[in-house]
């Protein structure tokens, strides 16, 4: 009998293997095979389907991602729902926002990301799904609502991911009831200061704990809870948790974290050395992340405390000093080493070339000195990321025929000494995606092979060198290219044909000649920045170019640039527009100031430019640098100064509510300063000097509460200078210099009448009695008028009904009028 049973089992195994082989041979996915329930029966449990439908009813789903969740349908086939093949119970609910960035239009991508998120209330009806062991609600937006306490009642839950889900408030201690939990991630929410974490040690089976950006500074039981973390824990992420107060007391060295593999304590601002024995008995630790933690002390002492098999070490952005130890070569398990943005000095030991597993090396932004040669890379066959930038006393000297053992993808050697000859070893690096060698002392002709070698490059920066040569007539073959910066070199030739993917082109400060090709009109669709200043270009600017994201031109190189500015208003994402010091003429059309990014402040806007692009913005009377990777969304600037613009400033300019810098000085603008200037709520700097403006200064100027720089000099303004609020702090008389008909503080000229007496402020002409009588009369008149209208309606029902019917008819007519005219307007626009 036993033999028969074993034979049957072996027979079944053979059949299963045959099925597996057949499926593999014909590439039939296992998931496509299903057994339909007999008699129309549905495979999911009815009460669980009802619970999911109740959950859906309470959820906000703007993009309808739960469209498959329909009454009468098999819930096991719904999006995000997984059922047990054996019991039919729902065991997995994965509703994370799986939107990924597919292009580089980050503003649009953020809006799409927001649109796809779930929100609203999380219904406790989910408790009917008793067998749930997996719940993922990450990357959604629940509008700062608290994490529901009932989640702690899912006794079978093993996986819980609520990261970046827009939760707020505190963490419910009921989560400590999830004793089967293996994975818990609460990172990157808006959780308030947490004062109680004693529930953490109760999660005795936990392997992964993510609490990044959870404020633990007020956790009175934090030290005790950390000392009792389960020994099963493998990954602990406490990035930006305000641990600085408890850092020296962290008992990680005495805890039972012998299985810990990854530890992230970055951005905690410790302002101290690593305490002795902090890493203690973490013998399994392979990943240690301490970036931007303001650690101080000698790099050697820190590295001595590291576990022996460390694979990834990130100490970026600390205050570590000293030199790299010679025994660094013995840390043979290292795959990634980031010591950038510290104060390290001395030479790089050549033994670093023995780290055969190293794939990423970042020593940038230190004070390293000396020679780096081929020996430093001797056995680095796996190296893909090399960053040595901003070590100005570091010189790379290799044989001209040297062929590196690696194939790099990301290279940043900016502000190192690579020259004077162009580094020929680059010729072997055919997989480069990011190449930056700016300000590296190269004074040589660009090799003919260069453009073919970098066929995969996306970001190229060779700026601030003395590289010469003729640019190729076309760069269209660089189909992946996004940004190219060749400024401040000696390149010649014309503006090349560009790849359609290009977003940033900077050829400024070269010897480029000819005209801007008309073909750029078809290729410029993705451009955000175009800088062709300080060249020898001639001819006119193609009109299509003025409808793109950003344009900068050098004074005198491109004249005339054009007389019609309204087409620029199509720049929906434009933050900074600088056309200063040209020969622009014509008027500022009302439509010109319709910049979306300057009228509304979106929390979903992100930066889309690399850190090598620096915008020079003239604001508050001085030139300030804005680095586009971190600061561009914080600055909104419009500078049309030193041109030949005429006529009036449009009233519509008041709609630029987020504008911080407005400079229209040095033109021929006339008319009044518009009253709508008070709508520039964020304005910090306003310069209207050296124009032909006349009339009085509008009192609305005094409501600009952020205004810290003002220049209205050399116009024809007249009347009393407004006072009050922010203008009281701007008391420099030179603000109003050259306006002979202005009077009042802060200038010395008094505002006098014909008899020589000083005039009072128009707002103070009425004395207290007159104002009291005025307000009393107005109040009585309002009360009587209101009673005349409302009184009869209260006592005469037919009159009341007739009155409101009349109002309804009027509203209907207005609505129909607006709809019809709007439709006609849209039709006319489409025809044009």
C-alpha positions in Angstrom: 0.0 0.0 0.0 2.9 2.3 0.9 4.6 1.5 -2.4 1.3 2.3 -4.3 1.0 5.6 -2.6 4.6 6.5 -3.4 4.1 5.5 -7.0 1.0 7.7 -7.2 3.0 10.6 -5.8 5.8 10.1 -8.3 3.3 9.8 -11.1 1.8 13.1 -10.2 5.2 14.7 -9.9 6.0 13.5 -13.4 2.8 14.9 -14.8 3.4 18.3 -13.2 6.9 18.4 -14.6 5.6 17.6 -18.0 3.0 20.4 -17.7 5.7 22.8 -16.5 8.0 22.0 -19.5 5.1 22.4 -22.0 4.2 25.7 -20.5 7.8 26.9 -20.7 8.2 25.6 -24.3 5.2 27.5 -25.6 5.7 30.4 -23.2 2.2 30.2 -21.7 2.1 32.2 -18.4 0.8 30.3 -15.4 -1.5 33.2 -14.6 -3.4 32.7 -17.8 -4.6 29.3 -16.6 -7.7 29.4 -14.5 -10.5 27.1 -13.5 -13.9 28.8 -13.8 -16.3 28.1 -10.9 -19.1 25.7 -11.8 -22.7 26.8 -12.0 -21.8 30.5 -12.2 -20.5 30.5 -8.6 -18.1 33.3 -7.8 -14.7 32.5 -6.2 -14.6 35.4 -3.7 -16.4 35.5 -0.4 -19.5 37.6 -0.5 -19.0 39.4 2.8 -15.4 40.3 1.8 -16.7 41.6 -1.5 -19.2 43.8 0.3 -16.5 45.0 2.7 -14.3 46.1 -0.3 -17.2 47.9 -1.9 -17.9 49.8 1.4 -14.2 50.7 1.4 -14.4 51.9 -2.2 -17.5 54.0 -1.3 -15.5 55.9 1.4 -12.4 56.4 -0.8 -11.7 59.4 -3.0 -10.6 58.0 -6.4 -10.3 60.9 -8.9 -8.6 58.8 -11.6 -11.0 55.9 -11.1 -8.2 53.3 -10.4 -10.8 51.2 -8.7 -13.0 51.0 -11.8 -12.8 47.2 -11.8 -14.4 47.0 -8.4 -18.0 46.5 -9.5 -21.1 44.9 -7.8 -21.7 41.4 -8.9 -18.1 40.8 -10.1 -15.5 38.4 -8.8 -13.5 40.5 -6.3 -10.5 38.2 -6.7 -10.1 39.6 -10.2 -10.3 43.3 -9.1 -7.2 45.5 -9.4 -5.0 45.3 -6.3 -6.9 42.3 -4.7 -5.4 38.9 -4.3 -7.2 35.9 -3.0 -6.0 32.6 -1.6 -6.1 29.9 -4.3 -7.0 27.4 -1.6 -9.7 29.2 0.4 -10.9 32.1 -1.8 -10.3 34.5 1.1 -8.8 37.9 0.3 -5.3 37.8 1.6 -3.6 40.8 -0.1 -4.7 44.4 -0.8 -2.1 46.3 -2.7 -3.4 49.8 -3.5 -0.2 51.7 -3.7 0.1 54.4 -6.3 2.3 52.8 -9.0 2.7 55.9 -11.1 6.3 56.3 -12.3 7.9 59.3 -14.0 8.0 58.5 -17.7 9.5 61.7 -18.9 11.3 64.8 -17.7 8.3 67.2 -17.6 8.2 67.0 -13.9 5.5 69.6 -13.3 3.1 67.7 -15.5 4.2 64.4 -14.0 3.6 65.6 -10.5 0.0 66.7 -11.4 -0.5 63.2 -13.0 0.9 61.6 -9.9 -1.5 63.6 -7.7 -4.4 62.7 -9.9 -3.8 59.0 -9.6 -3.7 58.9 -5.8 -6.4 57.6 -3.5 -7.7 59.7 -0.6 -10.6 60.1 1.7 -11.6 57.9 4.6 -10.5 54.4 5.2 -13.6 52.4 6.1 -13.5 50.0 9.1 -15.5 47.6 6.9 -12.1 46.2 5.9 -12.1 44.4 9.3 -14.4 41.8 7.6 -11.4 40.7 5.6 -10.1 38.6 8.5 -7.4 36.7 6.6 -5.7 39.8 5.2 -1.9 39.4 5.6 -0.7 42.1 3.2 -1.8 45.8 3.1 -0.1 48.5 1.0 -1.5 52.0 0.8 1.8 53.8 0.0 2.2 56.8 -2.3 -1.4 58.0 -1.9 -2.7 61.2 -0.2 -5.1 60.8 2.7 -5.0 64.5 3.5 -3.2 64.4 6.9 -5.8 62.1 8.4 -4.7 59.9 11.2 -3.7 56.3 10.7 -6.9 54.3 11.6 -6.6 52.5 14.9 -8.5 49.5 13.6 -5.6 48.6 11.5 -4.1 47.1 14.7 -6.9 44.5 14.6 -5.7 42.7 11.5 -4.2 39.8 13.5 -2.9 38.0 10.5 -1.1 41.0 8.9 2.5 40.4 8.0 3.1 43.3 5.6 2.0 46.9 6.2 3.2 49.8 4.1 1.7 53.2 4.7 4.8 55.2 3.5 4.2 58.5 1.7 0.5 58.2 2.0 -0.2 61.6 3.4 -1.1 60.5 6.9 -0.9 63.0 9.8 -1.3 63.1 13.6 0.3 60.4 15.8 1.0 56.8 15.4 -1.7 54.6 17.0 -0.1 52.3 19.6 -2.6 49.6 18.5 -0.1 48.8 15.8 1.7 46.9 18.5 -1.0 44.3 18.4 0.3 43.1 14.9 2.5 40.5 16.4 2.9 38.6 13.1 4.1 41.6 11.3 7.4 41.2 9.3 7.4 44.5 7.4 6.3 47.9 8.7 6.9 51.2 6.8 5.5 54.5 8.1 8.1 56.7 6.5 7.6 60.1 4.8 4.2 61.1 6.2 3.4 64.2 8.2 3.3 62.4 11.6 3.5 64.8 14.5 6.0 64.5 17.3 5.6 61.0 18.6 5.8 60.7 22.4 5.1 56.9 22.8 6.9 54.1 20.9 6.8 51.4 23.6 4.6 49.3 21.3 7.6 48.7 18.9 9.3 45.9 20.9 6.0 43.9 20.8 6.5 43.4 17.1 8.7 40.4 17.9 8.9 39.0 14.4 9.7 42.3 12.6 12.4 42.2 9.9 11.9 45.6 8.3 11.1 48.9 10.1 10.9 52.2 8.2 10.1 55.3 10.2 12.0 58.0 8.2 10.8 61.5 8.9 8.9 60.5 12.0 9.7 63.0 14.7 11.0 60.9 17.6 12.6 63.8 19.6 9.8 63.8 22.1 9.6 60.0 22.6 10.3 59.7 26.3 10.5 55.9 26.0 12.6 56.1 22.8 15.9 54.9 24.3 14.3 52.0 26.0 12.3 51.0 22.9 15.4 51.1 20.8 17.2 48.8 23.3 14.4 46.3 23.0 14.0 46.2 19.2 13.6 42.5 18.1 16.7 40.6 17.2 15.0 39.5 14.0 15.3 43.0 12.6 17.3 43.2 9.3 16.6 46.7 8.0 16.2 49.8 10.2 15.5 53.2 8.5 15.4 56.2 10.8 16.3 58.9 8.3 15.5 62.5 9.6 13.9 61.4 12.9 15.4 64.2 15.1 17.4 61.7 17.0 20.1 64.2 17.9 18.9 64.5 21.6 19.1 60.8 22.2 22.1 60.0 19.9 24.7 59.6 22.6 22.3 57.4 24.5 21.2 55.1 21.7 21.8 51.6 23.1 22.3 50.0 19.7 25.6 48.6 20.8 23.9 46.6 23.7 20.8 45.6 21.7 20.3 42.2 20.1 20.6 43.6 16.5 23.0 40.9 15.4 20.9 40.3 12.3 20.8 43.9 11.2 22.0 44.4 7.6 20.9 48.0 6.8 20.9 51.0 9.1 20.0 54.5 8.0 20.5 57.3 10.5 21.0 60.1 7.9 19.8 63.7 8.4 19.6 63.6 12.1 22.0 66.5 12.8 24.0 64.9 15.7 26.7 67.6 15.8 29.0 65.1 17.6 31.4 62.2 16.9 29.9 58.7 16.7 29.8 57.5 20.3 32.2 54.7 21.2 30.7 51.3 20.5 27.6 52.6 18.8 27.7 50.0 16.2 28.5 47.4 18.8 27.7 43.8 17.9 26.2 44.5 14.5 28.4 42.0 12.9 26.0 41.4 10.0 25.8 45.1 9.0 26.4 45.7 5.3 24.8 49.1 4.7 25.4 52.2 6.9 23.9 55.5 5.8 24.9 58.6 7.9 24.6 61.3 5.3 24.0 64.9 6.4 24.2 64.0 10.1 26.7 66.7 11.0 29.1 64.2 12.4 32.5 65.6 13.5 35.8 64.0 14.2 38.5 62.1 12.4 37.5 59.9 9.5 40.0 57.2 10.6 38.4 56.8 14.0 35.0 56.4 12.5 36.1 53.8 10.0 37.8 51.8 12.7 34.4 51.2 14.3 32.8 49.8 11.2 31.8 46.2 10.9 34.2 44.1 8.9 31.9 43.3 6.0 30.5 46.7 5.3 29.4 47.0 1.6 27.9 50.5 1.4 29.1 53.5 3.5 27.5 56.9 3.0 29.0 59.8 5.0 28.0 62.5 2.6 27.7 66.0 4.0 29.3 65.8 7.4 32.2 67.6 9.1 34.7 64.8 9.1 38.4 65.7 8.9 41.7 63.9 8.4 43.1 61.7 5.6 41.9 58.5 4.1 43.7 55.6 5.9 46.1 53.4 3.9 44.3 50.3 5.3 41.2 51.3 3.3 42.4 48.7 0.7 41.5 45.9 3.2 37.8 46.8 3.1 37.4 44.5 0.2 33.6 44.1 0.6 33.0 47.8 -0.2 30.6 48.3 -3.2 29.8 52.0 -2.6 31.8 54.6 -0.8 30.5 58.2 -0.4 32.7 60.6 1.6 31.7 63.7 -0.4 31.1 67.2 1.1 33.4 66.8 4.1 36.7 68.4 5.0 39.0 65.5 4.2 42.6 66.4 3.2 45.7 64.7 2.1 46.3 62.2 -0.7 44.1 59.4 -1.9 45.9 56.2 -1.1 46.7 54.2 -4.2 45.5 51.0 -2.4 42.0 52.1 -3.2 42.6 50.5 -6.6 42.5 47.1 -4.9 38.8 47.3 -3.9 37.6 44.9 -6.6 33.9 45.1 -5.6 33.7 48.9 -5.8 31.1 50.1 -8.2 30.6 53.7 -6.9 33.2 56.1 -5.5 32.4 59.7 -4.5 35.1 61.8 -2.9 33.9 65.1 -4.3 33.9 68.5 -2.5 36.8 67.9 -0.1 40.3 69.2 0.2 42.1 66.3 -1.3 45.5 66.9 -2.9 48.2 65.2 -5.0 48.3 63.0 -8.0 45.7 60.4 -8.9 47.1 57.9 -11.4 46.2 54.7 -13.2 47.3 52.7 -10.0 44.3 54.2 -8.2 42.0 52.3 -10.6 44.1 49.2 -11.2 41.5 46.6 -10.2 38.3 48.6 -10.2 36.7 46.5 -13.0 33.2 47.1 -11.6 33.4 50.8 -11.2 30.5 52.7 -12.8 30.2 55.9 -10.8 33.2 58.2 -10.3 32.9 61.6 -8.6 36.1 63.5 -7.7 34.8 67.0 -8.4 35.6 70.2 -6.4 39.0 69.1 -5.2 40.9 71.9 -6.9 44.4 70.6 -5.8 43.8 67.1 -7.1 45.5 66.3 -10.5 44.8 63.3 -12.7 47.9 62.1 -14.5 47.7 59.0 -16.6 49.5 57.7 -19.7 48.0 59.0 -23.0 47.6 55.3 -24.0 46.0 54.2 -20.7 42.9 52.1 -21.1 41.0 51.9 -17.9 39.7 48.6 -16.5 36.2 50.0 -16.0 33.2 51.1 -18.0 31.9 54.3 -16.4 28.3 55.5 -16.6 28.5 58.6 -14.4 31.6 60.8 -14.3 32.1 64.1 -12.5 35.6 65.5 -12.6 34.7 69.2 -12.4 37.2 71.5 -10.8 39.9 68.9 -10.8 43.1 69.3 -12.9 42.7 67.1 -16.0 44.5 69.3 -18.6 46.0 70.8 -20.5 45.3 68.0 -23.0 41.9 66.5 -23.5 41.8 63.1 -21.5 42.1 60.4 -24.2 41.0 57.6 -21.8 37.5 58.9 -22.3 37.5 57.3 -25.7 37.1 53.8 -24.1 34.1 54.9 -22.1 31.2 54.2 -24.5 28.5 53.7 -21.9 28.7 57.2 -20.3 25.3 58.7 -19.4 26.5 61.7 -17.3 29.8 63.4 -18.1 31.0 66.6 -16.4 34.5 68.0 -16.7 33.9 71.7 -16.3 36.6 74.0 -15.0 39.2 71.3 -15.3 42.1 73.1 -17.0 41.6 71.6 -20.5 43.1 73.8 -23.2 43.0 71.5 -26.3 41.1 70.8 -29.4 38.1 68.5 -29.0 39.0 65.2 -30.5 37.1 64.1 -33.6 36.1 60.8 -32.0 34.4 62.5 -29.0 30.9 62.9 -30.3 30.7 59.2 -31.5 32.0 57.9 -28.1 29.3 59.7 -26.1 26.3 58.4 -28.2 24.5 57.4 -25.0 25.1 60.6 -23.0 22.2 62.4 -21.4 24.0 65.2 -19.5 27.2 66.8 -20.9 29.1 69.6 -19.3 32.5 70.8 -20.6 32.1 74.4 -19.6 34.7 76.9 -18.3 37.6 75.4 -20.2 39.6 76.5 -23.2 38.4 73.7 -25.6 38.5 74.6 -29.2 37.2 73.1 -32.4 34.2 73.3 -34.8 30.9 72.1 -33.6 29.3 69.4 -35.8 26.5 70.5 -38.1 24.1 68.1 -36.3 23.8 66.6 -32.9 20.6 64.7 -33.8 22.4 61.4 -33.4 22.6 62.0 -29.7 19.1 60.8 -29.3 19.2 60.5 -25.5 20.7 64.0 -24.9 18.8 66.1 -22.4 21.3 68.8 -21.3 24.5 70.2 -22.9 26.7 72.9 -21.4 29.7 74.1 -23.5 29.8 77.7 -22.3 33.0 79.7 -21.9 35.2 77.8 -24.4 36.5 78.5 -27.8 34.1 76.6 -30.0 33.4 77.8 -33.5 30.9 77.0 -36.2 27.2 77.4 -36.4 24.4 76.3 -34.0 24.0 72.6 -34.8 20.9 70.7 -35.5 19.5 69.5 -32.2 18.0 66.2 -30.9 14.3 66.5 -30.1 15.0 65.3 -26.5 17.1 68.3 -25.6 16.0 70.5 -22.7 19.0 72.7 -22.0 21.5 74.2 -24.5 24.2 76.5 -23.3 26.7 77.6 -25.9 27.3 81.1 -24.4 30.8 82.7 -24.4 32.1 81.0 -27.5 32.8 82.1 -31.1 29.6 80.7 -32.6 28.7 82.4 -35.9 25.9 82.5 -38.4 22.2 82.7 -37.7 19.9 80.6 -35.5 18.6 78.0 -37.9 14.9 77.9 -38.7 14.9 74.1 -38.2 15.1 74.9 -34.4 11.4 75.6 -34.6 10.8 71.9 -35.1 13.4 70.8 -32.6 12.8 73.1 -29.7 9.7 71.5 -28.3 11.4 70.3 -25.1 13.8 73.2 -24.5 13.6 74.8 -21.1 16.8 76.9 -21.3 18.5 78.3 -24.4 21.6 80.5 -23.8 23.5 81.7 -26.9 24.8 84.9 -25.3 28.3 86.3 -25.9 28.8 84.8 -29.4 28.9 86.3 -32.9 25.4 85.4 -34.1 23.7 87.6 -36.6 20.3 87.8 -38.2 16.9 87.7 -36.6 15.5 85.4 -34.0 13.0 82.9 -35.4 9.6 83.8 -34.0 8.8 80.3 -32.9 11.6 80.5 -30.4 9.9 83.1 -28.3 7.1 80.6 -27.3 9.4 78.2 -25.5 10.2 77.7 -21.9 13.2 80.0 -21.4 15.4 82.3 -23.5 18.4 84.3 -22.8 20.3 86.4 -25.3 23.3 88.7 -25.1 23.0 92.4 -25.6 23.8 93.4 -29.2 24.2 89.8 -30.5 20.6 89.4 -31.7 19.1 92.7 -32.7 16.3 93.3 -33.1 14.9 90.4 -31.0 11.4 91.4 -31.8 8.7 93.9 -31.0 5.8 91.7 -29.9 6.2 90.1 -26.5 2.7 88.6 -26.0 3.7 85.3 -27.6 6.0 84.6 -24.6 2.9 84.3 -22.4 2.5 80.7 -23.5 5.3 79.7 -21.1 3.1 77.9 -18.5 6.0 76.7 -16.3 8.2 79.8 -16.6 9.6 81.0 -13.3 12.4 83.3 -14.5 12.3 85.5 -17.6 15.3 87.7 -18.2 15.4 89.8 -21.4 17.3 92.7 -19.9 19.9 94.8 -21.7 18.7 94.3 -25.3 17.0 96.5 -27.8 13.4 95.2 -27.3 10.8 97.7 -28.5 7.0 97.8 -28.7 4.6 97.5 -25.8 4.0 95.1 -22.9 0.8 93.5 -24.1 -1.8 92.5 -21.5 -1.5 88.9 -22.5 2.2 89.0 -22.0 1.8 88.8 -18.2 -0.3 85.7 -18.3 2.4 83.4 -16.9 0.7 80.4 -15.1 3.7 79.7 -12.9 3.8 83.3 -11.7 0.1 83.5 -11.0 -0.4 80.4 -8.9 1.9 78.5 -6.5 1.5 74.8 -7.0 2.8 72.4 -4.3 3.3 69.9 -7.0 5.9 71.8 -9.0 9.3 70.3 -9.1 12.6 71.3 -10.6 13.6 69.9 -13.9 17.1 71.3 -14.4 20.6 70.0 -13.5 22.8 71.6 -10.9 25.3 72.9 -13.5 22.7 75.4 -14.7 23.1 78.7 -12.7 20.6 81.5 -13.3 21.8 85.0 -12.6 18.9 87.1 -11.4 19.2 90.9 -10.9 16.9 91.6 -7.9 17.0 94.0 -5.0 19.6 96.0 -6.9 22.2 93.2 -7.1 22.9 90.1 -9.1 22.1 86.9 -7.2 22.8 83.3 -8.3 20.0 80.7 -8.3 21.0 77.1 -8.6 18.2 75.4 -10.6 18.4 72.0 -8.8 17.3 73.4 -5.5 16.2 77.0 -5.7 14.5 77.8 -9.0 11.0 77.0 -7.8 11.6 79.5 -4.9 12.3 82.4 -7.3 9.8 84.0 -9.7 11.3 86.9 -11.6 10.5 89.1 -14.6 13.2 91.4 -15.8 12.7 93.5 -19.0 15.0 96.3 -17.9 17.2 98.4 -20.2 15.2 98.0 -23.4 13.1 100.4 -25.5 9.6 99.3 -24.3 7.0 102.0 -24.5 3.4 102.9 -23.6 1.8 101.8 -20.3 2.3 99.0 -17.8 -0.7 96.7 -18.3 -3.2 96.4 -15.4 -3.1 92.6 -15.8 0.4 92.6 -14.2 -1.3 92.5 -10.8 -2.3 88.9 -11.5 1.2 87.6 -11.0 0.6 86.8 -7.4 3.8 84.7 -6.9 6.2 87.1 -8.6 9.1 88.1 -6.3 11.2 90.3 -8.6 9.8 92.8 -11.1 12.3 95.0 -13.0 11.0 97.3 -15.8 13.6 100.0 -15.3 15.5 101.8 -18.1 12.6 101.7 -20.7 10.3 104.4 -22.1 7.2 103.3 -20.2 4.6 106.0 -19.7 1.3 106.5 -17.9 0.3 105.7 -14.3 1.7 102.9 -12.2 -1.4 100.6 -12.2 -3.5 100.3 -9.1 -3.3 96.5 -9.5 0.3 96.6 -8.4 -1.1 95.7 -5.0 -2.0 92.2 -6.3 1.7 91.2 -6.4 1.4 89.6 -3.0 4.8 87.9 -3.0 6.8 90.8 -4.4 10.1 91.5 -2.7 11.8 93.8 -5.3 10.3 96.4 -7.6 12.3 98.6 -9.9 10.5 101.0 -12.2 13.2 103.6 -12.4 14.4 105.6 -15.4 11.1 105.6 -17.3 8.5 108.3 -18.2 5.8 107.3 -15.7 3.6 110.0 -14.4 0.7 110.5 -12.0 0.5 109.6 -8.4 2.0 106.6 -6.7 -0.9 104.2 -6.1 -1.6 103.7 -2.3 -2.0 99.9 -3.0 1.8 99.8 -3.1 1.7 100.0 0.7 0.0 96.5 1.0 3.0 94.7 -0.4 4.1 93.3 2.9 7.2 91.4 1.6 8.6 94.4 -0.4 12.2 95.1 0.7 13.6 96.9 -2.3 11.9 99.7 -4.2 13.2 102.1 -6.9 10.9 104.6 -8.6 13.6 107.2 -9.3 13.8 109.3 -12.5 10.2 109.4 -13.6 7.6 112.1 -13.7 5.6 111.0 -10.7 3.7 113.6 -8.6 1.7 114.0 -5.5 2.1 112.8 -2.0 4.2 109.6 -1.4 1.9 107.0 0.2 2.6 106.0 3.8 1.7 103.1 6.0 2.6 99.4 6.4 5.7 98.2 4.4 6.4 101.6 2.8 7.3 103.0 6.3 10.4 100.8 6.3 11.6 102.0 2.9 12.8 105.4 4.1 15.7 106.0 1.7 15.0 109.3 -0.2 16.9 108.0 -3.3 14.0 105.7 -4.0 12.1 108.7 -5.3 15.0 110.8 -6.7 14.4 112.6 -10.0 10.6 113.0 -9.5 10.4 116.8 -8.9 6.7 116.8 -8.2 6.7 114.3 -5.4 6.4 115.4 -1.8 6.2 114.1 1.7 8.3 111.7 3.7 10.9 110.3 3.2 12.0 113.2 0.9 12.5 116.7 2.3 9.9 118.5 0.2 6.7 119.2 2.1 3.3 118.9 0.5 2.0 122.5 0.6 -1.1 124.3 -0.5 -1.2 127.6 -2.5 -0.9 129.8 0.6 2.2 128.0 1.7 0.5 126.0 4.5 1.2 122.3 4.8 -1.5 120.1 3.4 -2.9 117.3 5.5 -3.0 113.7 4.3 -6.2 113.3 2.2 -7.2 110.4 4.3 -7.1 112.6 7.4 -9.2 115.6 6.2 -12.3 114.5 8.0 -12.1 115.1 11.7 -13.5 112.7 14.3 -17.0 114.3 14.5 -17.4 114.4 10.7 -16.4 110.7 10.4 -18.8 109.7 13.3 -21.7 111.5 11.6 -20.9 109.9 8.3 -20.8 106.4 9.6 -24.0 107.0 11.7 -25.8 108.3 8.6 -24.6 105.4 6.5 -25.6 102.8 9.1 -29.1 104.3 9.5 -29.5 104.5 5.7 -28.5 100.9 5.3 -30.9 99.7 8.0 -33.9 101.6 6.6 -33.1 100.5 3.0 -32.8 96.9 4.0 -36.1 97.0 6.0 -37.9 98.5 3.0 -36.9 95.6 0.8 -37.0 92.7 3.4 -40.0 93.8 5.5 -42.8 93.3 2.9 -41.2 89.9 2.0 -41.5 88.7 5.5 -45.2 89.5 5.9 -46.5 89.0 2.3 -45.9 85.4 1.2 -47.0 85.9 -2.4 -44.6 88.9 -2.8 -41.8 86.8 -1.4 -42.5 84.0 -3.9 -42.7 86.4 -6.8 -39.5 88.1 -5.8 -37.4 85.0 -5.6 -38.9 83.6 -8.8 -37.8 86.9 -10.5 -34.3 86.4 -9.0 -34.2 82.8 -10.3 -35.2 83.9 -13.8 -32.5 86.5 -13.9 -29.9 84.0 -12.7 -31.0 81.5 -15.4 -30.7 84.2 -18.1 -27.3 85.2 -17.0 -26.2 81.5 -16.9 -27.5 80.8 -20.5 -25.9 84.1 -21.7 -22.5 83.1 -20.3 -22.7 79.5 -21.6 -23.6 80.6 -25.1 -20.9 83.2 -25.3 -18.3 80.9 -23.9 -19.2 78.3 -26.5 -18.9 81.0 -29.3 -15.5 82.1 -27.9 -14.1 78.5 -27.9 -15.4 77.9 -31.4 -13.7 81.1 -32.6 -10.5 80.2 -31.0 -10.5 76.7 -32.6 -11.2 78.3 -36.0 -8.2 80.6 -35.6 
